[in-house]
């Protein structure tokens, strides 16, 4: 997910997307532990997407408070 796409989302949509990614991250970790993970690069992609969403959500919260 690109940063421009994330910035276009509302705060509620960001929270929904964050929850979805955290669930996917859990599932990927579980697959990795059981040896069923096929695409290992997806773990890193999800981690970066989570960080990107958290960063932009925090920026939006800071702007709304100022």
mmCIF file of the N, C-alpha and C atoms, coordinates in Angstrom:
data_MODEL
# 
_entry.id   MODEL 
# 
loop_
_atom_site.group_PDB 
_atom_site.id 
_atom_site.type_symbol 
_atom_site.label_atom_id 
_atom_site.label_alt_id 
_atom_site.label_comp_id 
_atom_site.label_asym_id 
_atom_site.label_entity_id 
_atom_site.label_seq_id 
_atom_site.pdbx_PDB_ins_code 
_atom_site.Cartn_x 
_atom_site.Cartn_y 
_atom_site.Cartn_z 
_atom_site.occupancy 
_atom_site.B_iso_or_equiv 
_atom_site.pdbx_formal_charge 
_atom_site.auth_seq_id 
_atom_site.auth_comp_id 
_atom_site.auth_asym_id 
_atom_site.auth_atom_id 
_atom_site.pdbx_PDB_model_num 
ATOM 1   N N  . UNK A 1 1  ? 0.843   -1.173  0.000  1.00 0.00 ? 1  UNK A N  1 
ATOM 2   C CA . UNK A 1 1  ? 0.000   0.000   0.000  1.00 0.00 ? 1  UNK A CA 1 
ATOM 3   C C  . UNK A 1 1  ? 0.895   1.244   0.000  1.00 0.00 ? 1  UNK A C  1 
ATOM 4   N N  . UNK A 1 2  ? 0.633   2.140   -0.901 1.00 0.00 ? 2  UNK A N  1 
ATOM 5   C CA . UNK A 1 2  ? 1.422   3.355   -1.029 1.00 0.00 ? 2  UNK A CA 1 
ATOM 6   C C  . UNK A 1 2  ? 1.007   4.383   0.009  1.00 0.00 ? 2  UNK A C  1 
ATOM 7   N N  . UNK A 1 3  ? 1.911   5.265   0.360  1.00 0.00 ? 3  UNK A N  1 
ATOM 8   C CA . UNK A 1 3  ? 1.631   6.292   1.356  1.00 0.00 ? 3  UNK A CA 1 
ATOM 9   C C  . UNK A 1 3  ? 0.532   7.237   0.876  1.00 0.00 ? 3  UNK A C  1 
ATOM 10  N N  . UNK A 1 4  ? 0.496   7.522   -0.403 1.00 0.00 ? 4  UNK A N  1 
ATOM 11  C CA . UNK A 1 4  ? -0.546  8.402   -0.945 1.00 0.00 ? 4  UNK A CA 1 
ATOM 12  C C  . UNK A 1 4  ? -1.920  7.773   -0.785 1.00 0.00 ? 4  UNK A C  1 
ATOM 13  N N  . UNK A 1 5  ? -2.001  6.469   -0.958 1.00 0.00 ? 5  UNK A N  1 
ATOM 14  C CA . UNK A 1 5  ? -3.272  5.768   -0.762 1.00 0.00 ? 5  UNK A CA 1 
ATOM 15  C C  . UNK A 1 5  ? -3.709  5.822   0.690  1.00 0.00 ? 5  UNK A C  1 
ATOM 16  N N  . UNK A 1 6  ? -2.755  5.674   1.594  1.00 0.00 ? 6  UNK A N  1 
ATOM 17  C CA . UNK A 1 6  ? -3.064  5.692   3.020  1.00 0.00 ? 6  UNK A CA 1 
ATOM 18  C C  . UNK A 1 6  ? -3.517  7.081   3.454  1.00 0.00 ? 6  UNK A C  1 
ATOM 19  N N  . UNK A 1 7  ? -2.875  8.120   2.930  1.00 0.00 ? 7  UNK A N  1 
ATOM 20  C CA . UNK A 1 7  ? -3.244  9.496   3.308  1.00 0.00 ? 7  UNK A CA 1 
ATOM 21  C C  . UNK A 1 7  ? -4.661  9.850   2.854  1.00 0.00 ? 7  UNK A C  1 
ATOM 22  N N  . UNK A 1 8  ? -5.147  9.184   1.825  1.00 0.00 ? 8  UNK A N  1 
ATOM 23  C CA . UNK A 1 8  ? -6.487  9.463   1.314  1.00 0.00 ? 8  UNK A CA 1 
ATOM 24  C C  . UNK A 1 8  ? -7.572  8.876   2.202  1.00 0.00 ? 8  UNK A C  1 
ATOM 25  N N  . UNK A 1 9  ? -7.218  7.959   3.107  1.00 0.00 ? 9  UNK A N  1 
ATOM 26  C CA . UNK A 1 9  ? -8.199  7.309   3.965  1.00 0.00 ? 9  UNK A CA 1 
ATOM 27  C C  . UNK A 1 9  ? -8.539  8.172   5.181  1.00 0.00 ? 9  UNK A C  1 
ATOM 28  N N  . UNK A 1 10 ? -9.744  7.963   5.704  1.00 0.00 ? 10 UNK A N  1 
ATOM 29  C CA . UNK A 1 10 ? -10.135 8.665   6.934  1.00 0.00 ? 10 UNK A CA 1 
ATOM 30  C C  . UNK A 1 10 ? -9.533  7.930   8.127  1.00 0.00 ? 10 UNK A C  1 
ATOM 31  N N  . UNK A 1 11 ? -9.663  8.531   9.304  1.00 0.00 ? 11 UNK A N  1 
ATOM 32  C CA . UNK A 1 11 ? -9.100  7.931   10.509 1.00 0.00 ? 11 UNK A CA 1 
ATOM 33  C C  . UNK A 1 11 ? -9.781  6.593   10.814 1.00 0.00 ? 11 UNK A C  1 
ATOM 34  N N  . UNK A 1 12 ? -11.093 6.526   10.626 1.00 0.00 ? 12 UNK A N  1 
ATOM 35  C CA . UNK A 1 12 ? -11.808 5.270   10.865 1.00 0.00 ? 12 UNK A CA 1 
ATOM 36  C C  . UNK A 1 12 ? -11.355 4.186   9.888  1.00 0.00 ? 12 UNK A C  1 
ATOM 37  N N  . UNK A 1 13 ? -11.165 4.562   8.644  1.00 0.00 ? 13 UNK A N  1 
ATOM 38  C CA . UNK A 1 13 ? -10.706 3.607   7.644  1.00 0.00 ? 13 UNK A CA 1 
ATOM 39  C C  . UNK A 1 13 ? -9.284  3.139   7.963  1.00 0.00 ? 13 UNK A C  1 
ATOM 40  N N  . UNK A 1 14 ? -8.458  4.053   8.483  1.00 0.00 ? 14 UNK A N  1 
ATOM 41  C CA . UNK A 1 14 ? -7.096  3.682   8.870  1.00 0.00 ? 14 UNK A CA 1 
ATOM 42  C C  . UNK A 1 14 ? -7.124  2.655   9.997  1.00 0.00 ? 14 UNK A C  1 
ATOM 43  N N  . UNK A 1 15 ? -8.006  2.871   10.967 1.00 0.00 ? 15 UNK A N  1 
ATOM 44  C CA . UNK A 1 15 ? -8.111  1.926   12.080 1.00 0.00 ? 15 UNK A CA 1 
ATOM 45  C C  . UNK A 1 15 ? -8.587  0.557   11.604 1.00 0.00 ? 15 UNK A C  1 
ATOM 46  N N  . UNK A 1 16 ? -9.526  0.546   10.670 1.00 0.00 ? 16 UNK A N  1 
ATOM 47  C CA . UNK A 1 16 ? -10.010 -0.722  10.116 1.00 0.00 ? 16 UNK A CA 1 
ATOM 48  C C  . UNK A 1 16 ? -8.898  -1.449  9.358  1.00 0.00 ? 16 UNK A C  1 
ATOM 49  N N  . UNK A 1 17 ? -8.166  -0.694  8.558  1.00 0.00 ? 17 UNK A N  1 
ATOM 50  C CA . UNK A 1 17 ? -7.071  -1.281  7.786  1.00 0.00 ? 17 UNK A CA 1 
ATOM 51  C C  . UNK A 1 17 ? -5.975  -1.795  8.718  1.00 0.00 ? 17 UNK A C  1 
ATOM 52  N N  . UNK A 1 18 ? -5.710  -1.056  9.799  1.00 0.00 ? 18 UNK A N  1 
ATOM 53  C CA . UNK A 1 18 ? -4.702  -1.476  10.763 1.00 0.00 ? 18 UNK A CA 1 
ATOM 54  C C  . UNK A 1 18 ? -5.104  -2.796  11.427 1.00 0.00 ? 18 UNK A C  1 
ATOM 55  N N  . UNK A 1 19 ? -6.361  -2.911  11.793 1.00 0.00 ? 19 UNK A N  1 
ATOM 56  C CA . UNK A 1 19 ? -6.845  -4.150  12.413 1.00 0.00 ? 19 UNK A CA 1 
ATOM 57  C C  . UNK A 1 19 ? -6.721  -5.316  11.445 1.00 0.00 ? 19 UNK A C  1 
ATOM 58  N N  . UNK A 1 20 ? -7.043  -5.070  10.181 1.00 0.00 ? 20 UNK A N  1 
ATOM 59  C CA . UNK A 1 20 ? -6.951  -6.119  9.167  1.00 0.00 ? 20 UNK A CA 1 
ATOM 60  C C  . UNK A 1 20 ? -5.502  -6.579  8.979  1.00 0.00 ? 20 UNK A C  1 
ATOM 61  N N  . UNK A 1 21 ? -4.584  -5.615  8.956  1.00 0.00 ? 21 UNK A N  1 
ATOM 62  C CA . UNK A 1 21 ? -3.177  -5.955  8.769  1.00 0.00 ? 21 UNK A CA 1 
ATOM 63  C C  . UNK A 1 21 ? -2.605  -6.676  9.981  1.00 0.00 ? 21 UNK A C  1 
ATOM 64  N N  . UNK A 1 22 ? -3.023  -6.286  11.177 1.00 0.00 ? 22 UNK A N  1 
ATOM 65  C CA . UNK A 1 22 ? -2.541  -6.970  12.375 1.00 0.00 ? 22 UNK A CA 1 
ATOM 66  C C  . UNK A 1 22 ? -3.019  -8.420  12.405 1.00 0.00 ? 22 UNK A C  1 
ATOM 67  N N  . UNK A 1 23 ? -4.237  -8.647  11.937 1.00 0.00 ? 23 UNK A N  1 
ATOM 68  C CA . UNK A 1 23 ? -4.749  -10.015 11.867 1.00 0.00 ? 23 UNK A CA 1 
ATOM 69  C C  . UNK A 1 23 ? -3.952  -10.817 10.840 1.00 0.00 ? 23 UNK A C  1 
ATOM 70  N N  . UNK A 1 24 ? -3.652  -10.182 9.712  1.00 0.00 ? 24 UNK A N  1 
ATOM 71  C CA . UNK A 1 24 ? -2.854  -10.862 8.691  1.00 0.00 ? 24 UNK A CA 1 
ATOM 72  C C  . UNK A 1 24 ? -1.450  -11.156 9.210  1.00 0.00 ? 24 UNK A C  1 
ATOM 73  N N  . UNK A 1 25 ? -0.884  -10.201 9.956  1.00 0.00 ? 25 UNK A N  1 
ATOM 74  C CA . UNK A 1 25 ? 0.446   -10.405 10.519 1.00 0.00 ? 25 UNK A CA 1 
ATOM 75  C C  . UNK A 1 25 ? 0.456   -11.603 11.477 1.00 0.00 ? 25 UNK A C  1 
ATOM 76  N N  . UNK A 1 26 ? -0.575  -11.702 12.302 1.00 0.00 ? 26 UNK A N  1 
ATOM 77  C CA . UNK A 1 26 ? -0.679  -12.843 13.204 1.00 0.00 ? 26 UNK A CA 1 
ATOM 78  C C  . UNK A 1 26 ? -0.739  -14.149 12.428 1.00 0.00 ? 26 UNK A C  1 
ATOM 79  N N  . UNK A 1 27 ? -1.577  -14.176 11.390 1.00 0.00 ? 27 UNK A N  1 
ATOM 80  C CA . UNK A 1 27 ? -1.708  -15.388 10.578 1.00 0.00 ? 27 UNK A CA 1 
ATOM 81  C C  . UNK A 1 27 ? -0.399  -15.751 9.887  1.00 0.00 ? 27 UNK A C  1 
ATOM 82  N N  . UNK A 1 28 ? 0.325   -14.742 9.405  1.00 0.00 ? 28 UNK A N  1 
ATOM 83  C CA . UNK A 1 28 ? 1.605   -15.004 8.753  1.00 0.00 ? 28 UNK A CA 1 
ATOM 84  C C  . UNK A 1 28 ? 2.627   -15.555 9.742  1.00 0.00 ? 28 UNK A C  1 
ATOM 85  N N  . UNK A 1 29 ? 2.654   -14.991 10.954 1.00 0.00 ? 29 UNK A N  1 
ATOM 86  C CA . UNK A 1 29 ? 3.571   -15.495 11.977 1.00 0.00 ? 29 UNK A CA 1 
ATOM 87  C C  . UNK A 1 29 ? 3.233   -16.936 12.332 1.00 0.00 ? 29 UNK A C  1 
ATOM 88  N N  . UNK A 1 30 ? 1.951   -17.225 12.415 1.00 0.00 ? 30 UNK A N  1 
ATOM 89  C CA . UNK A 1 30 ? 1.506   -18.581 12.728 1.00 0.00 ? 30 UNK A CA 1 
ATOM 90  C C  . UNK A 1 30 ? 1.913   -19.543 11.618 1.00 0.00 ? 30 UNK A C  1 
ATOM 91  N N  . UNK A 1 31 ? 1.734   -19.127 10.375 1.00 0.00 ? 31 UNK A N  1 
ATOM 92  C CA . UNK A 1 31 ? 2.132   -19.970 9.239  1.00 0.00 ? 31 UNK A CA 1 
ATOM 93  C C  . UNK A 1 31 ? 3.639   -20.199 9.233  1.00 0.00 ? 31 UNK A C  1 
ATOM 94  N N  . UNK A 1 32 ? 4.387   -19.158 9.575  1.00 0.00 ? 32 UNK A N  1 
ATOM 95  C CA . UNK A 1 32 ? 5.839   -19.303 9.620  1.00 0.00 ? 32 UNK A CA 1 
ATOM 96  C C  . UNK A 1 32 ? 6.280   -20.280 10.691 1.00 0.00 ? 32 UNK A C  1 
ATOM 97  N N  . UNK A 1 33 ? 5.608   -20.253 11.827 1.00 0.00 ? 33 UNK A N  1 
ATOM 98  C CA . UNK A 1 33 ? 5.971   -21.144 12.928 1.00 0.00 ? 33 UNK A CA 1 
ATOM 99  C C  . UNK A 1 33 ? 5.641   -22.594 12.607 1.00 0.00 ? 33 UNK A C  1 
ATOM 100 N N  . UNK A 1 34 ? 4.612   -22.810 11.818 1.00 0.00 ? 34 UNK A N  1 
ATOM 101 C CA . UNK A 1 34 ? 4.220   -24.177 11.484 1.00 0.00 ? 34 UNK A CA 1 
ATOM 102 C C  . UNK A 1 34 ? 4.835   -24.657 10.173 1.00 0.00 ? 34 UNK A C  1 
ATOM 103 N N  . UNK A 1 35 ? 5.612   -23.795 9.525  1.00 0.00 ? 35 UNK A N  1 
ATOM 104 C CA . UNK A 1 35 ? 6.281   -24.198 8.291  1.00 0.00 ? 35 UNK A CA 1 
ATOM 105 C C  . UNK A 1 35 ? 5.394   -24.149 7.063  1.00 0.00 ? 35 UNK A C  1 
ATOM 106 N N  . UNK A 1 36 ? 4.290   -23.426 7.114  1.00 0.00 ? 36 UNK A N  1 
ATOM 107 C CA . UNK A 1 36 ? 3.369   -23.367 5.988  1.00 0.00 ? 36 UNK A CA 1 
ATOM 108 C C  . UNK A 1 36 ? 3.477   -22.067 5.195  1.00 0.00 ? 36 UNK A C  1 
ATOM 109 N N  . UNK A 1 37 ? 4.368   -21.186 5.589  1.00 0.00 ? 37 UNK A N  1 
ATOM 110 C CA . UNK A 1 37 ? 4.486   -19.881 4.946  1.00 0.00 ? 37 UNK A CA 1 
ATOM 111 C C  . UNK A 1 37 ? 5.191   -20.031 3.602  1.00 0.00 ? 37 UNK A C  1 
ATOM 112 N N  . UNK A 1 38 ? 4.518   -19.608 2.529  1.00 0.00 ? 38 UNK A N  1 
ATOM 113 C CA . UNK A 1 38 ? 5.083   -19.735 1.194  1.00 0.00 ? 38 UNK A CA 1 
ATOM 114 C C  . UNK A 1 38 ? 5.805   -18.463 0.757  1.00 0.00 ? 38 UNK A C  1 
ATOM 115 N N  . UNK A 1 39 ? 5.196   -17.323 0.997  1.00 0.00 ? 39 UNK A N  1 
ATOM 116 C CA . UNK A 1 39 ? 5.769   -16.058 0.548  1.00 0.00 ? 39 UNK A CA 1 
ATOM 117 C C  . UNK A 1 39 ? 6.304   -15.299 1.764  1.00 0.00 ? 39 UNK A C  1 
ATOM 118 N N  . UNK A 1 40 ? 7.568   -15.511 2.068  1.00 0.00 ? 40 UNK A N  1 
ATOM 119 C CA . UNK A 1 40 ? 8.149   -14.933 3.281  1.00 0.00 ? 40 UNK A CA 1 
ATOM 120 C C  . UNK A 1 40 ? 8.272   -13.417 3.205  1.00 0.00 ? 40 UNK A C  1 
ATOM 121 N N  . UNK A 1 41 ? 8.343   -12.863 2.022  1.00 0.00 ? 41 UNK A N  1 
ATOM 122 C CA . UNK A 1 41 ? 8.486   -11.417 1.885  1.00 0.00 ? 41 UNK A CA 1 
ATOM 123 C C  . UNK A 1 41 ? 7.219   -10.677 2.321  1.00 0.00 ? 41 UNK A C  1 
ATOM 124 N N  . UNK A 1 42 ? 6.106   -11.381 2.345  1.00 0.00 ? 42 UNK A N  1 
ATOM 125 C CA . UNK A 1 42 ? 4.835   -10.749 2.748  1.00 0.00 ? 42 UNK A CA 1 
ATOM 126 C C  . UNK A 1 42 ? 4.890   -10.291 4.200  1.00 0.00 ? 42 UNK A C  1 
ATOM 127 N N  . UNK A 1 43 ? 5.652   -10.987 5.047  1.00 0.00 ? 43 UNK A N  1 
ATOM 128 C CA . UNK A 1 43 ? 5.777   -10.609 6.459  1.00 0.00 ? 43 UNK A CA 1 
ATOM 129 C C  . UNK A 1 43 ? 6.345   -9.192  6.562  1.00 0.00 ? 43 UNK A C  1 
ATOM 130 N N  . UNK A 1 44 ? 7.397   -8.925  5.820  1.00 0.00 ? 44 UNK A N  1 
ATOM 131 C CA . UNK A 1 44 ? 8.020   -7.606  5.846  1.00 0.00 ? 44 UNK A CA 1 
ATOM 132 C C  . UNK A 1 44 ? 7.101   -6.546  5.237  1.00 0.00 ? 44 UNK A C  1 
ATOM 133 N N  . UNK A 1 45 ? 6.386   -6.888  4.182  1.00 0.00 ? 45 UNK A N  1 
ATOM 134 C CA . UNK A 1 45 ? 5.457   -5.944  3.570  1.00 0.00 ? 45 UNK A CA 1 
ATOM 135 C C  . UNK A 1 45 ? 4.373   -5.524  4.558  1.00 0.00 ? 45 UNK A C  1 
ATOM 136 N N  . UNK A 1 46 ? 3.841   -6.494  5.290  1.00 0.00 ? 46 UNK A N  1 
ATOM 137 C CA . UNK A 1 46 ? 2.777   -6.208  6.251  1.00 0.00 ? 46 UNK A CA 1 
ATOM 138 C C  . UNK A 1 46 ? 3.318   -5.344  7.385  1.00 0.00 ? 46 UNK A C  1 
ATOM 139 N N  . UNK A 1 47 ? 4.521   -5.656  7.867  1.00 0.00 ? 47 UNK A N  1 
ATOM 140 C CA . UNK A 1 47 ? 5.120   -4.847  8.935  1.00 0.00 ? 47 UNK A CA 1 
ATOM 141 C C  . UNK A 1 47 ? 5.278   -3.393  8.493  1.00 0.00 ? 47 UNK A C  1 
ATOM 142 N N  . UNK A 1 48 ? 5.725   -3.196  7.282  1.00 0.00 ? 48 UNK A N  1 
ATOM 143 C CA . UNK A 1 48 ? 5.928   -1.832  6.783  1.00 0.00 ? 48 UNK A CA 1 
ATOM 144 C C  . UNK A 1 48 ? 4.598   -1.115  6.568  1.00 0.00 ? 48 UNK A C  1 
ATOM 145 N N  . UNK A 1 49 ? 3.603   -1.844  6.096  1.00 0.00 ? 49 UNK A N  1 
ATOM 146 C CA . UNK A 1 49 ? 2.277   -1.238  5.928  1.00 0.00 ? 49 UNK A CA 1 
ATOM 147 C C  . UNK A 1 49 ? 1.691   -0.818  7.273  1.00 0.00 ? 49 UNK A C  1 
ATOM 148 N N  . UNK A 1 50 ? 1.883   -1.648  8.302  1.00 0.00 ? 50 UNK A N  1 
ATOM 149 C CA . UNK A 1 50 ? 1.404   -1.298  9.637  1.00 0.00 ? 50 UNK A CA 1 
ATOM 150 C C  . UNK A 1 50 ? 2.102   -0.036  10.128 1.00 0.00 ? 50 UNK A C  1 
ATOM 151 N N  . UNK A 1 51 ? 3.406   0.025   9.958  1.00 0.00 ? 51 UNK A N  1 
ATOM 152 C CA . UNK A 1 51 ? 4.161   1.204   10.381 1.00 0.00 ? 51 UNK A CA 1 
ATOM 153 C C  . UNK A 1 51 ? 3.722   2.442   9.612  1.00 0.00 ? 51 UNK A C  1 
ATOM 154 N N  . UNK A 1 52 ? 3.474   2.288   8.313  1.00 0.00 ? 52 UNK A N  1 
ATOM 155 C CA . UNK A 1 52 ? 3.047   3.401   7.479  1.00 0.00 ? 52 UNK A CA 1 
ATOM 156 C C  . UNK A 1 52 ? 1.692   3.930   7.946  1.00 0.00 ? 52 UNK A C  1 
ATOM 157 N N  . UNK A 1 53 ? 0.769   3.030   8.238  1.00 0.00 ? 53 UNK A N  1 
ATOM 158 C CA . UNK A 1 53 ? -0.566  3.438   8.677  1.00 0.00 ? 53 UNK A CA 1 
ATOM 159 C C  . UNK A 1 53 ? -0.492  4.120   10.039 1.00 0.00 ? 53 UNK A C  1 
ATOM 160 N N  . UNK A 1 54 ? 0.299   3.566   10.955 1.00 0.00 ? 54 UNK A N  1 
ATOM 161 C CA . UNK A 1 54 ? 0.427   4.178   12.276 1.00 0.00 ? 54 UNK A CA 1 
ATOM 162 C C  . UNK A 1 54 ? 1.027   5.576   12.189 1.00 0.00 ? 54 UNK A C  1 
ATOM 163 N N  . UNK A 1 55 ? 2.021   5.740   11.330 1.00 0.00 ? 55 UNK A N  1 
ATOM 164 C CA . UNK A 1 55 ? 2.672   7.045   11.170 1.00 0.00 ? 55 UNK A CA 1 
ATOM 165 C C  . UNK A 1 55 ? 1.694   8.080   10.638 1.00 0.00 ? 55 UNK A C  1 
ATOM 166 N N  . UNK A 1 56 ? 0.961   7.728   9.610  1.00 0.00 ? 56 UNK A N  1 
ATOM 167 C CA . UNK A 1 56 ? 0.038   8.682   8.995  1.00 0.00 ? 56 UNK A CA 1 
ATOM 168 C C  . UNK A 1 56 ? -1.136  8.970   9.927  1.00 0.00 ? 56 UNK A C  1 
ATOM 169 N N  . UNK A 1 57 ? -1.600  7.965   10.660 1.00 0.00 ? 57 UNK A N  1 
ATOM 170 C CA . UNK A 1 57 ? -2.684  8.187   11.636 1.00 0.00 ? 57 UNK A CA 1 
ATOM 171 C C  . UNK A 1 57 ? -2.227  9.152   12.710 1.00 0.00 ? 57 UNK A C  1 
ATOM 172 N N  . UNK A 1 58 ? -0.991  9.006   13.147 1.00 0.00 ? 58 UNK A N  1 
ATOM 173 C CA . UNK A 1 58 ? -0.455  9.910   14.174 1.00 0.00 ? 58 UNK A CA 1 
ATOM 174 C C  . UNK A 1 58 ? -0.305  11.332  13.632 1.00 0.00 ? 58 UNK A C  1 
ATOM 175 N N  . UNK A 1 59 ? 0.097   11.459  12.380 1.00 0.00 ? 59 UNK A N  1 
ATOM 176 C CA . UNK A 1 59 ? 0.223   12.770  11.756 1.00 0.00 ? 59 UNK A CA 1 
ATOM 177 C C  . UNK A 1 59 ? -1.148  13.443  11.663 1.00 0.00 ? 59 UNK A C  1 
ATOM 178 N N  . UNK A 1 60 ? -2.163  12.677  11.273 1.00 0.00 ? 60 UNK A N  1 
ATOM 179 C CA . UNK A 1 60 ? -3.508  13.226  11.164 1.00 0.00 ? 60 UNK A CA 1 
ATOM 180 C C  . UNK A 1 60 ? -4.043  13.643  12.522 1.00 0.00 ? 60 UNK A C  1 
ATOM 181 N N  . UNK A 1 61 ? -3.724  12.873  13.563 1.00 0.00 ? 61 UNK A N  1 
ATOM 182 C CA . UNK A 1 61 ? -4.175  13.216  14.912 1.00 0.00 ? 61 UNK A CA 1 
ATOM 183 C C  . UNK A 1 61 ? -3.487  14.496  15.403 1.00 0.00 ? 61 UNK A C  1 
ATOM 184 N N  . UNK A 1 62 ? -2.221  14.653  15.066 1.00 0.00 ? 62 UNK A N  1 
ATOM 185 C CA . UNK A 1 62 ? -1.477  15.844  15.483 1.00 0.00 ? 62 UNK A CA 1 
ATOM 186 C C  . UNK A 1 62 ? -2.009  17.092  14.780 1.00 0.00 ? 62 UNK A C  1 
ATOM 187 N N  . UNK A 1 63 ? -2.368  16.956  13.524 1.00 0.00 ? 63 UNK A N  1 
ATOM 188 C CA . UNK A 1 63 ? -2.889  18.096  12.761 1.00 0.00 ? 63 UNK A CA 1 
ATOM 189 C C  . UNK A 1 63 ? -4.259  18.502  13.290 1.00 0.00 ? 63 UNK A C  1 
ATOM 190 N N  . UNK A 1 64 ? -5.074  17.522  13.637 1.00 0.00 ? 64 UNK A N  1 
ATOM 191 C CA . UNK A 1 64 ? -6.428  17.837  14.104 1.00 0.00 ? 64 UNK A CA 1 
ATOM 192 C C  . UNK A 1 64 ? -6.399  18.496  15.480 1.00 0.00 ? 64 UNK A C  1 
ATOM 193 N N  . UNK A 1 65 ? -5.366  18.226  16.293 1.00 0.00 ? 65 UNK A N  1 
ATOM 194 C CA . UNK A 1 65 ? -5.260  18.825  17.623 1.00 0.00 ? 65 UNK A CA 1 
ATOM 195 C C  . UNK A 1 65 ? -4.694  20.242  17.552 1.00 0.00 ? 65 UNK A C  1 
ATOM 196 N N  . UNK A 1 66 ? -3.915  20.517  16.525 1.00 0.00 ? 66 UNK A N  1 
ATOM 197 C CA . UNK A 1 66 ? -3.268  21.825  16.427 1.00 0.00 ? 66 UNK A CA 1 
ATOM 198 C C  . UNK A 1 66 ? -4.193  22.907  15.954 1.00 0.00 ? 66 UNK A C  1 
# 
